[in-house]
Amino acid sequence: MVNLIIDGKNVKADKNMMVLEAARSAGIDIPTLCVHESVSRSGACRLCVVEIKKGSRTRIVTSCLYPVEEGLVVDTKTERVQNVRRLVLELLLARCPESDVLWKMAKEMGVEPQTRFAVDTDKGKCILCRSCVRVCEEIVGVSAIGLFNRGSHKTVGTPFMEKSDVCIGCGACVYVCPTGHIEMTSAGDKRKIWGRTFKMQACEKCGKYFAPIDQLKYISKKTGTPLKEMMICTNCR
């Protein structure tokens, strides 16, 4: 365990924690969009910045990637920190003006509706946090989606924006997306995502459609569980 000070509060944290986790364990809120407990950290959104002090030196760091240290002094709400967060949020709003999540955060942080930056109209709600890519690779294990192109043209999608043969329609990417950019629709025995339509499996007990057949086949193959045993939803097992 290490001892540090966050916003004037003495905090004891596990030595393997990041500053963000230590702050949250102490009931101190730090805004973030790209952090999700299911995937590794990327520090992509930059909203979780804090100001740290070591000796006489202070600097801005991303709290989700900065490890706790003995005697570290952290400030999460200084004017310098707030200015960085507001600038980052203004840039994100210029990229994704359709995002209700970003507008809600902007209102809470006092960011003006009018942005000084050129507004994009073709990026949807994607902030390039890469959470969807990471969950597909690290948790699902299929790597059906990735980042493509460079600079301002960078986007998330399937290779060549074509239907992915390895996507199993599980919707994990939708679950971790912080802004609701990824679209998935389910109606009856069909689910649509990333340009593909998946056949859903109906529970053999209650009759409710609960998962794509491709997903069940994938799990059966990975775990060795007979496919027949997976035809029942979790509520009926």
Backbone as CSV, one residue per row, in Angstrom:
resi,resn,N_x,N_y,N_z,CA_x,CA_y,CA_z,C_x,C_y,C_z
1,MET,0.829,-1.196,0.000,0.000,0.000,0.000,0.870,1.255,0.000
2,VAL,0.386,2.308,-0.638,1.091,3.591,-0.635,0.141,4.680,-0.157
3,ASN,0.720,5.756,0.340,-0.066,6.894,0.807,0.144,8.078,-0.127
4,LEU,-0.945,8.688,-0.530,-0.876,9.875,-1.377,-1.955,10.849,-0.973
5,ILE,-1.881,12.039,-1.495,-2.875,13.074,-1.186,-3.596,13.465,-2.467
6,ILE,-4.916,13.348,-2.453,-5.731,13.723,-3.615,-6.726,14.784,-3.174
7,ASP,-6.631,15.955,-3.762,-7.496,17.083,-3.406,-7.479,17.357,-1.901
8,GLY,-6.272,17.261,-1.320,-6.108,17.542,0.105,-6.523,16.419,1.026
9,LYS,-6.942,15.294,0.445,-7.432,14.171,1.232,-6.374,13.066,1.261
10,ASN,-6.061,12.567,2.446,-5.116,11.463,2.563,-5.760,10.175,2.058
11,VAL,-5.111,9.554,1.100,-5.670,8.353,0.467,-4.650,7.224,0.543
12,LYS,-5.105,6.059,0.950,-4.267,4.864,0.969,-4.709,3.990,-0.196
13,ALA,-3.753,3.602,-1.056,-4.106,2.856,-2.260,-3.142,1.704,-2.478
14,ASP,-3.627,0.691,-3.153,-2.774,-0.424,-3.538,-1.693,0.076,-4.488
15,LYS,-0.484,-0.412,-4.331,0.637,0.090,-5.114,0.481,-0.166,-6.615
16,ASN,-0.413,-1.080,-6.998,-0.636,-1.388,-8.405,-1.754,-0.551,-9.029
17,MET,-2.370,0.314,-8.241,-3.467,1.145,-8.744,-2.954,2.310,-9.587
18,MET,-3.828,2.793,-10.460,-3.589,4.053,-11.154,-4.250,5.166,-10.333
19,VAL,-3.860,6.395,-10.586,-4.401,7.533,-9.831,-5.924,7.593,-9.952
20,LEU,-6.450,7.316,-11.140,-7.901,7.350,-11.341,-8.612,6.386,-10.399
21,GLU,-8.096,5.170,-10.289,-8.708,4.169,-9.414,-8.612,4.582,-7.949
22,ALA,-7.468,5.146,-7.580,-7.284,5.584,-6.195,-8.266,6.700,-5.851
23,ALA,-8.442,7.625,-6.784,-9.375,8.726,-6.560,-10.808,8.210,-6.412
24,ARG,-11.183,7.308,-7.282,-12.540,6.767,-7.213,-12.763,5.988,-5.925
25,SER,-11.739,5.273,-5.473,-11.871,4.514,-4.225,-12.073,5.437,-3.037
26,ALA,-11.636,6.697,-3.198,-11.793,7.684,-2.129,-13.023,8.557,-2.342
27,GLY,-13.849,8.219,-3.320,-15.070,8.969,-3.570,-14.850,10.267,-4.319
28,ILE,-13.713,10.393,-4.996,-13.397,11.600,-5.763,-13.656,11.333,-7.243
29,ASP,-14.529,12.109,-7.833,-14.933,11.878,-9.223,-13.979,12.557,-10.207
30,ILE,-13.572,11.797,-11.213,-12.763,12.326,-12.305,-13.454,11.912,-13.602
31,PRO,-13.806,12.860,-14.470,-14.525,12.504,-15.697,-13.652,11.709,-16.663
32,THR,-14.254,10.772,-17.352,-13.546,10.001,-18.375,-14.561,9.359,-19.307
33,LEU,-14.131,9.099,-20.532,-14.988,8.422,-21.499,-14.398,7.097,-21.970
34,CYS,-13.082,7.011,-22.002,-12.453,5.828,-22.602,-12.143,4.725,-21.608
35,VAL,-12.377,4.941,-20.316,-12.072,3.926,-19.318,-13.258,2.992,-19.126
36,HIS,-13.006,1.695,-19.269,-14.039,0.686,-19.016,-13.373,-0.493,-18.326
37,GLU,-14.039,-1.025,-17.313,-13.435,-2.098,-16.518,-13.156,-3.360,-17.318
38,SER,-13.790,-3.502,-18.491,-13.627,-4.722,-19.276,-12.379,-4.741,-20.152
39,VAL,-11.794,-3.573,-20.399,-10.678,-3.520,-21.344,-9.479,-2.783,-20.751
40,SER,-8.324,-2.948,-21.389,-7.121,-2.262,-20.940,-7.240,-0.764,-21.189
41,ARG,-6.436,0.014,-20.490,-6.507,1.470,-20.578,-5.737,1.993,-21.788
42,SER,-6.252,3.066,-22.386,-5.575,3.661,-23.542,-5.248,5.131,-23.332
43,GLY,-5.966,5.798,-22.413,-5.748,7.226,-22.205,-6.151,8.061,-23.400
44,ALA,-7.040,7.528,-24.227,-7.367,8.168,-25.495,-8.176,9.447,-25.360
45,CYS,-9.134,9.496,-24.437,-10.037,10.653,-24.397,-9.410,11.875,-23.741
46,ARG,-8.431,11.660,-22.851,-7.701,12.749,-22.198,-8.555,13.608,-21.257
47,LEU,-9.762,13.164,-20.943,-10.605,13.940,-20.037,-10.257,13.702,-18.573
48,CYS,-9.522,12.632,-18.298,-9.229,12.293,-16.907,-7.929,12.933,-16.420
49,VAL,-7.464,13.977,-17.090,-6.204,14.604,-16.680,-6.310,15.172,-15.263
50,VAL,-5.185,15.116,-14.563,-5.066,15.700,-13.221,-3.703,16.377,-13.142
51,GLU,-3.514,17.163,-12.101,-2.221,17.815,-11.895,-1.519,17.130,-10.717
52,ILE,-0.306,16.670,-10.956,0.439,16.012,-9.886,1.621,16.887,-9.458
53,LYS,2.012,16.720,-8.225,3.146,17.480,-7.695,4.134,16.524,-7.053
54,LYS,5.390,16.612,-7.514,6.476,15.828,-6.939,7.596,16.800,-6.610
55,GLY,7.807,17.047,-5.342,8.770,18.070,-4.946,8.232,19.438,-5.287
56,SER,8.996,20.209,-6.023,8.546,21.542,-6.436,7.996,21.558,-7.849
57,ARG,7.935,20.387,-8.468,7.518,20.310,-9.866,6.076,19.839,-9.984
58,THR,5.306,20.490,-10.843,3.941,20.055,-11.130,3.783,19.794,-12.620
59,ARG,2.910,18.857,-12.952,2.630,18.607,-14.373,1.272,17.939,-14.523
60,ILE,0.776,18.001,-15.751,-0.505,17.392,-16.084,-0.273,15.982,-16.599
61,VAL,-1.034,15.008,-16.073,-0.924,13.619,-16.522,-2.331,13.039,-16.691
62,THR,-2.425,11.938,-17.439,-3.695,11.217,-17.543,-3.789,10.259,-16.357
63,SER,-4.804,10.437,-15.554,-4.894,9.691,-14.302,-5.146,8.200,-14.511
64,CYS,-5.708,7.816,-15.658,-6.002,6.393,-15.881,-4.735,5.596,-16.200
65,LEU,-3.646,6.295,-16.554,-2.404,5.614,-16.918,-1.251,5.907,-15.957
66,TYR,-1.468,6.822,-15.013,-0.377,7.204,-14.114,-0.485,6.420,-12.805
67,PRO,0.541,5.632,-12.462,0.492,4.819,-11.242,0.657,5.652,-9.973
68,VAL,0.043,5.178,-8.919,0.167,5.865,-7.634,1.600,5.724,-7.112
69,GLU,2.036,6.692,-6.315,3.367,6.674,-5.714,3.265,7.168,-4.276
70,GLU,4.174,6.711,-3.459,4.220,7.160,-2.074,4.503,8.658,-2.016
71,GLY,3.632,9.388,-1.316,3.830,10.818,-1.129,3.383,11.681,-2.294
72,LEU,2.780,11.088,-3.315,2.328,11.855,-4.483,1.185,12.794,-4.098
73,VAL,1.224,14.011,-4.603,0.160,14.988,-4.359,-0.592,15.208,-5.667
74,VAL,-1.889,14.999,-5.625,-2.720,15.076,-6.831,-3.825,16.110,-6.644
75,ASP,-4.026,16.953,-7.636,-5.145,17.895,-7.650,-5.990,17.590,-8.882
76,THR,-7.271,17.383,-8.677,-8.149,17.006,-9.792,-9.009,18.157,-10.302
77,LYS,-8.984,19.280,-9.612,-9.917,20.353,-9.985,-9.253,21.727,-10.054
78,THR,-7.952,21.801,-10.285,-7.296,23.103,-10.418,-7.746,23.778,-11.710
79,GLU,-7.536,25.080,-11.798,-7.930,25.805,-13.001,-7.181,25.282,-14.224
80,ARG,-5.935,24.908,-14.023,-5.142,24.356,-15.129,-5.758,23.059,-15.645
81,VAL,-6.156,22.199,-14.730,-6.800,20.935,-15.097,-8.127,21.189,-15.801
82,GLN,-8.931,22.079,-15.267,-10.237,22.377,-15.848,-10.095,22.947,-17.258
83,ASN,-9.079,23.783,-17.462,-8.861,24.362,-18.789,-8.506,23.293,-19.817
84,VAL,-7.666,22.335,-19.405,-7.302,21.243,-20.312,-8.531,20.406,-20.653
85,ARG,-9.318,20.074,-19.649,-10.518,19.264,-19.893,-11.501,19.987,-20.805
86,ARG,-11.676,21.280,-20.586,-12.612,22.039,-21.419,-12.131,22.091,-22.874
87,LEU,-10.819,22.248,-23.061,-10.264,22.272,-24.418,-10.467,20.929,-25.102
88,VAL,-10.174,19.847,-24.381,-10.351,18.504,-24.933,-11.811,18.275,-25.303
89,LEU,-12.711,18.665,-24.422,-14.133,18.460,-24.667,-14.610,19.296,-25.848
90,GLU,-14.068,20.492,-25.992,-14.432,21.334,-27.129,-13.988,20.688,-28.437
91,LEU,-12.821,20.083,-28.433,-12.322,19.387,-29.622,-13.184,18.168,-29.946
92,LEU,-13.576,17.430,-28.903,-14.431,16.264,-29.112,-15.796,16.671,-29.650
93,LEU,-16.323,17.791,-29.167,-17.614,18.275,-29.656,-17.532,18.721,-31.108
94,ALA,-16.384,19.271,-31.497,-16.206,19.664,-32.891,-16.182,18.433,-33.784
95,ARG,-15.659,17.328,-33.261,-15.615,16.088,-34.022,-16.975,15.393,-34.030
96,CYS,-17.652,15.422,-32.877,-18.906,14.674,-32.729,-20.022,15.566,-32.192
97,PRO,-20.481,16.529,-32.983,-21.508,17.460,-32.502,-22.860,16.806,-32.239
98,GLU,-23.038,15.559,-32.668,-24.316,14.868,-32.478,-24.394,14.136,-31.142
99,SER,-23.296,14.099,-30.395,-23.257,13.281,-29.188,-23.937,13.944,-27.994
100,ASP,-25.003,13.346,-27.513,-25.689,13.841,-26.318,-24.807,13.698,-25.082
101,VAL,-23.997,12.658,-25.049,-23.109,12.426,-23.915,-22.109,13.566,-23.785
102,LEU,-21.534,13.987,-24.901,-20.565,15.077,-24.888,-21.221,16.399,-24.506
103,TRP,-22.425,16.647,-25.011,-23.126,17.891,-24.686,-23.471,17.950,-23.202
104,LYS,-23.813,16.807,-22.626,-24.119,16.756,-21.191,-22.865,17.094,-20.373
105,MET,-21.734,16.508,-20.771,-20.480,16.792,-20.074,-20.077,18.254,-20.270
106,ALA,-20.313,18.795,-21.462,-19.969,20.193,-21.748,-20.747,21.136,-20.845
107,LYS,-22.015,20.838,-20.651,-22.844,21.670,-19.785,-22.334,21.623,-18.352
108,GLU,-21.932,20.440,-17.900,-21.443,20.284,-16.529,-20.113,21.006,-16.322
109,MET,-19.297,21.096,-17.394,-17.984,21.720,-17.289,-17.980,23.195,-17.690
110,GLY,-19.128,23.688,-18.126,-19.212,25.091,-18.511,-18.607,25.402,-19.858
111,VAL,-18.603,24.429,-20.757,-18.095,24.645,-22.119,-19.176,25.311,-22.953
112,GLU,-18.828,26.383,-23.639,-19.799,27.126,-24.446,-20.270,26.301,-25.636
113,PRO,-21.546,26.431,-26.027,-22.073,25.673,-27.171,-21.351,25.990,-28.478
114,GLN,-20.903,27.216,-28.638,-20.211,27.598,-29.869,-18.741,27.197,-29.752
115,THR,-18.262,26.432,-30.724,-16.876,26.006,-30.707,-16.042,26.845,-31.657
116,ARG,-14.795,27.056,-31.301,-13.884,27.834,-32.156,-13.258,26.976,-33.245
117,PHE,-13.539,25.656,-33.212,-12.941,24.735,-34.167,-13.942,24.360,-35.256
118,ALA,-13.400,23.972,-36.402,-14.251,23.538,-37.519,-15.014,22.285,-37.109
119,VAL,-16.305,22.264,-37.383,-17.159,21.163,-36.956,-17.248,20.096,-38.044
120,ASP,-17.034,18.838,-37.647,-17.172,17.712,-38.572,-18.637,17.302,-38.669
121,THR,-19.004,16.807,-39.821,-20.381,16.343,-40.017,-20.431,14.877,-40.446
122,ASP,-19.265,14.228,-40.467,-19.215,12.857,-40.977,-18.583,11.859,-40.012
123,LYS,-18.415,12.236,-38.759,-17.764,11.334,-37.803,-18.754,10.652,-36.866
124,GLY,-20.033,11.008,-36.983,-21.023,10.410,-36.102,-20.749,10.770,-34.652
125,LYS,-20.737,9.764,-33.787,-20.483,9.983,-32.362,-19.193,9.310,-31.906
126,CYS,-18.340,8.927,-32.864,-17.123,8.187,-32.536,-16.000,9.126,-32.096
127,ILE,-15.507,8.943,-30.869,-14.418,9.775,-30.350,-13.061,9.065,-30.459
128,LEU,-13.028,7.922,-31.142,-11.798,7.148,-31.346,-11.159,6.708,-30.029
129,CYS,-11.976,6.310,-29.083,-11.452,5.872,-27.792,-10.851,4.462,-27.865
130,ARG,-11.230,3.710,-28.891,-10.718,2.369,-29.166,-11.242,1.306,-28.193
131,SER,-12.191,1.643,-27.362,-12.736,0.654,-26.424,-13.383,-0.507,-27.165
132,CYS,-14.070,-0.209,-28.255,-14.734,-1.260,-29.034,-13.712,-2.197,-29.658
133,VAL,-12.619,-1.623,-30.171,-11.565,-2.423,-30.800,-10.909,-3.315,-29.752
134,ARG,-10.656,-2.747,-28.569,-9.986,-3.494,-27.509,-10.845,-4.627,-26.962
135,VAL,-12.145,-4.395,-26.788,-12.988,-5.455,-26.241,-13.132,-6.586,-27.252
136,CYS,-13.165,-6.245,-28.538,-13.277,-7.270,-29.580,-12.011,-8.127,-29.626
137,GLU,-10.867,-7.486,-29.411,-9.591,-8.197,-29.458,-9.272,-8.900,-28.140
138,GLU,-9.406,-8.180,-27.029,-8.942,-8.697,-25.741,-9.939,-9.632,-25.046
139,ILE,-11.216,-9.346,-25.167,-12.229,-10.132,-24.451,-12.903,-11.160,-25.367
140,VAL,-13.415,-10.693,-26.504,-14.090,-11.610,-27.426,-13.075,-12.494,-28.137
141,GLY,-11.972,-11.866,-28.590,-10.902,-12.636,-29.222,-11.039,-12.861,-30.710
142,VAL,-11.799,-12.004,-31.395,-11.957,-12.197,-32.842,-11.365,-11.073,-33.682
143,SER,-11.169,-9.895,-33.095,-10.595,-8.746,-33.817,-11.341,-8.463,-35.125
144,ALA,-12.661,-8.341,-35.013,-13.488,-8.092,-36.195,-13.429,-6.644,-36.657
145,ILE,-13.050,-5.723,-35.755,-13.003,-4.306,-36.096,-11.645,-3.725,-35.718
146,GLY,-11.335,-2.576,-36.303,-10.058,-1.923,-36.018,-10.098,-0.469,-36.434
147,LEU,-8.962,0.219,-36.297,-8.826,1.610,-36.713,-8.208,1.661,-38.106
148,PHE,-8.768,2.509,-38.950,-8.292,2.609,-40.319,-8.089,4.068,-40.719
149,ASN,-7.250,4.284,-41.710,-6.888,5.615,-42.216,-6.036,6.366,-41.196
150,ARG,-5.705,7.621,-41.522,-4.811,8.401,-40.672,-5.379,9.782,-40.390
151,GLY,-4.796,10.420,-39.365,-5.152,11.796,-39.053,-6.633,12.001,-38.841
152,SER,-7.156,13.067,-39.416,-8.571,13.407,-39.241,-9.507,12.443,-39.961
153,HIS,-8.937,11.576,-40.803,-9.763,10.611,-41.545,-9.832,9.252,-40.844
154,LYS,-9.183,9.146,-39.703,-9.170,7.875,-38.984,-10.580,7.499,-38.560
155,THR,-10.890,6.223,-38.675,-12.231,5.760,-38.343,-12.185,4.337,-37.815
156,VAL,-13.248,3.924,-37.153,-13.374,2.564,-36.645,-14.334,1.793,-37.531
157,GLY,-13.987,0.553,-37.830,-14.891,-0.259,-38.628,-14.292,-1.613,-38.945
158,THR,-14.967,-2.346,-39.779,-14.472,-3.635,-40.231,-13.458,-3.407,-41.360
159,PRO,-12.573,-4.362,-41.638,-11.583,-4.188,-42.700,-12.226,-3.820,-44.034
160,PHE,-11.743,-2.732,-44.619,-12.238,-2.217,-45.900,-13.725,-1.854,-45.846
161,MET,-14.257,-1.736,-44.606,-15.667,-1.393,-44.385,-16.616,-2.391,-45.053
162,GLU,-16.147,-3.632,-45.170,-16.963,-4.698,-45.740,-17.486,-5.600,-44.619
163,LYS,-18.412,-6.466,-44.940,-18.964,-7.377,-43.941,-17.863,-8.283,-43.410
164,SER,-17.737,-8.340,-42.092,-16.680,-9.134,-41.479,-17.116,-10.588,-41.316
165,ASP,-16.260,-11.495,-41.781,-16.557,-12.928,-41.659,-16.329,-13.439,-40.245
166,VAL,-15.533,-12.697,-39.459,-15.210,-13.190,-38.117,-16.090,-12.579,-37.021
167,CYS,-16.838,-11.525,-37.349,-17.750,-10.932,-36.368,-18.802,-11.965,-35.978
168,ILE,-19.095,-12.067,-34.680,-20.083,-13.037,-34.202,-21.373,-12.362,-33.736
169,GLY,-21.443,-11.041,-33.908,-22.672,-10.319,-33.572,-22.965,-10.247,-32.093
170,CYS,-21.934,-10.351,-31.251,-22.170,-10.410,-29.803,-22.611,-9.079,-29.203
171,GLY,-22.211,-7.961,-29.838,-22.601,-6.651,-29.329,-21.724,-6.128,-28.211
172,ALA,-20.592,-6.775,-27.942,-19.690,-6.297,-26.890,-19.188,-4.893,-27.201
173,CYS,-18.954,-4.605,-28.474,-18.485,-3.276,-28.879,-19.531,-2.211,-28.582
174,VAL,-20.788,-2.555,-28.747,-21.880,-1.626,-28.446,-21.929,-1.360,-26.943
175,TYR,-21.707,-2.401,-26.174,-21.782,-2.306,-24.716,-20.737,-1.348,-24.144
176,VAL,-19.514,-1.377,-24.701,-18.442,-0.542,-24.137,-18.343,0.839,-24.783
177,CYS,-19.039,1.078,-25.892,-18.975,2.380,-26.563,-19.561,3.460,-25.656
178,PRO,-18.796,4.490,-25.302,-19.276,5.494,-24.340,-20.245,6.516,-24.910
179,THR,-20.332,6.617,-26.229,-21.162,7.663,-26.828,-22.342,7.137,-27.630
180,GLY,-22.480,5.823,-27.748,-23.584,5.262,-28.517,-23.397,5.354,-30.015
181,HIS,-22.151,5.384,-30.457,-21.873,5.526,-31.895,-22.213,4.261,-32.681
182,ILE,-21.907,3.103,-32.114,-22.089,1.846,-32.845,-23.556,1.444,-32.835
183,GLU,-24.092,1.207,-34.003,-25.514,0.882,-34.131,-25.726,-0.627,-34.204
184,MET,-26.639,-1.105,-33.393,-27.047,-2.508,-33.422,-28.553,-2.560,-33.232
185,THR,-29.231,-3.244,-34.110,-30.684,-3.369,-34.005,-31.065,-4.837,-33.929
186,SER,-32.054,-5.128,-33.102,-32.551,-6.494,-32.960,-34.063,-6.475,-33.109
187,ALA,-34.560,-7.329,-33.971,-35.999,-7.435,-34.192,-36.325,-8.883,-34.526
188,GLY,-37.162,-9.484,-33.699,-37.517,-10.876,-33.935,-36.292,-11.770,-33.864
189,ASP,-36.091,-12.568,-34.892,-34.961,-13.494,-34.894,-33.762,-12.951,-35.661
190,LYS,-33.691,-11.621,-35.836,-32.598,-11.003,-36.592,-31.895,-9.924,-35.753
191,ARG,-30.592,-9.858,-35.889,-29.795,-8.781,-35.300,-28.883,-8.218,-36.374
192,LYS,-28.826,-6.885,-36.477,-27.989,-6.242,-37.477,-26.908,-5.405,-36.806
193,ILE,-25.668,-5.604,-37.236,-24.535,-4.835,-36.729,-23.377,-4.961,-37.704
194,TRP,-22.645,-3.873,-37.913,-21.493,-3.831,-38.819,-21.821,-4.376,-40.213
195,GLY,-23.016,-4.059,-40.697,-23.379,-4.427,-42.059,-23.816,-5.867,-42.251
196,ARG,-23.878,-6.631,-41.174,-24.288,-8.032,-41.277,-25.581,-8.277,-40.517
197,THR,-26.330,-9.262,-40.968,-27.541,-9.680,-40.282,-27.305,-11.063,-39.691
198,PHE,-27.525,-11.182,-38.389,-27.278,-12.437,-37.687,-28.592,-13.099,-37.288
199,LYS,-28.640,-14.399,-37.417,-29.793,-15.180,-36.982,-29.700,-15.383,-35.481
200,MET,-30.764,-15.046,-34.749,-30.787,-15.181,-33.299,-31.304,-16.560,-32.884
201,GLN,-30.816,-17.022,-31.743,-31.256,-18.303,-31.205,-32.374,-18.089,-30.196
202,ALA,-33.436,-18.845,-30.336,-34.536,-18.779,-29.367,-34.288,-19.796,-28.258
203,CYS,-34.516,-19.382,-27.022,-34.340,-20.278,-25.886,-35.295,-21.464,-26.011
204,GLU,-34.783,-22.667,-25.804,-35.601,-23.863,-25.967,-36.621,-24.039,-24.851
205,LYS,-36.501,-23.221,-23.790,-37.473,-23.314,-22.693,-38.507,-22.194,-22.735
206,CYS,-38.031,-20.917,-22.806,-38.981,-19.793,-22.760,-39.305,-19.232,-24.143
207,GLY,-38.524,-19.593,-25.148,-38.788,-19.135,-26.507,-38.264,-17.756,-26.834
208,LYS,-37.613,-17.093,-25.879,-37.093,-15.741,-26.101,-35.771,-15.797,-26.868
209,TYR,-35.654,-14.900,-27.873,-34.392,-14.809,-28.608,-33.357,-14.148,-27.704
210,PHE,-32.195,-14.780,-27.545,-31.248,-14.284,-26.546,-29.818,-14.097,-27.033
211,ALA,-29.425,-14.707,-28.157,-28.044,-14.547,-28.624,-27.934,-14.990,-30.077
212,PRO,-27.010,-14.397,-30.839,-26.796,-14.843,-32.219,-26.280,-16.284,-32.245
213,ILE,-26.723,-17.059,-33.189,-26.264,-18.445,-33.306,-24.754,-18.488,-33.543
214,ASP,-24.228,-17.531,-34.315,-22.782,-17.481,-34.561,-22.006,-17.294,-33.256
215,GLN,-22.548,-16.515,-32.353,-21.893,-16.293,-31.060,-21.879,-17.581,-30.239
216,LEU,-22.990,-18.284,-30.215,-23.074,-19.533,-29.453,-22.127,-20.583,-30.023
217,LYS,-22.024,-20.641,-31.352,-21.100,-21.587,-31.991,-19.653,-21.248,-31.628
218,TYR,-19.347,-19.957,-31.599,-17.999,-19.516,-31.276,-17.638,-19.892,-29.836
219,ILE,-18.564,-19.625,-28.908,-18.328,-19.945,-27.500,-18.198,-21.458,-27.312
220,SER,-19.037,-22.212,-28.021,-18.985,-23.670,-27.938,-17.630,-24.193,-28.389
221,LYS,-17.115,-23.626,-29.466,-15.818,-24.055,-29.992,-14.682,-23.677,-29.044
222,LYS,-14.760,-22.462,-28.468,-13.685,-21.986,-27.602,-13.662,-22.721,-26.251
223,THR,-14.818,-23.066,-25.741,-14.895,-23.653,-24.403,-15.047,-25.167,-24.396
224,GLY,-15.431,-25.732,-25.544,-15.657,-27.168,-25.598,-17.022,-27.576,-25.082
225,THR,-17.868,-26.592,-24.805,-19.228,-26.873,-24.332,-20.096,-27.295,-25.511
226,PRO,-20.809,-28.415,-25.406,-21.676,-28.839,-26.509,-22.680,-27.744,-26.881
227,LEU,-22.847,-27.523,-28.162,-23.746,-26.460,-28.621,-25.163,-26.664,-28.100
228,LYS,-25.593,-27.906,-27.982,-26.935,-28.209,-27.520,-27.189,-27.648,-26.127
229,GLU,-26.144,-27.635,-25.285,-26.291,-27.135,-23.917,-26.404,-25.618,-23.864
230,MET,-26.094,-24.950,-24.969,-26.113,-23.487,-24.988,-27.388,-22.926,-25.603
231,MET,-28.320,-23.766,-25.905,-29.573,-23.343,-26.526,-30.602,-22.860,-25.520
232,ILE,-30.182,-22.721,-24.261,-31.079,-22.249,-23.210,-30.524,-20.950,-22.650
233,CYS,-31.349,-19.921,-22.521,-30.893,-18.619,-22.025,-30.496,-18.692,-20.558
234,THR,-29.753,-17.699,-20.105,-29.257,-17.707,-18.726,-30.385,-17.678,-17.692
235,ASN,-31.509,-17.053,-18.038,-32.626,-16.964,-17.091,-33.294,-18.314,-16.849
236,CYS,-33.177,-19.206,-17.828,-33.858,-20.496,-17.736,-32.938,-21.638,-17.301
237,ARG,-31.662,-21.354,-17.155,-30.733,-22.432,-16.754,-30.859,-22.738,-15.267
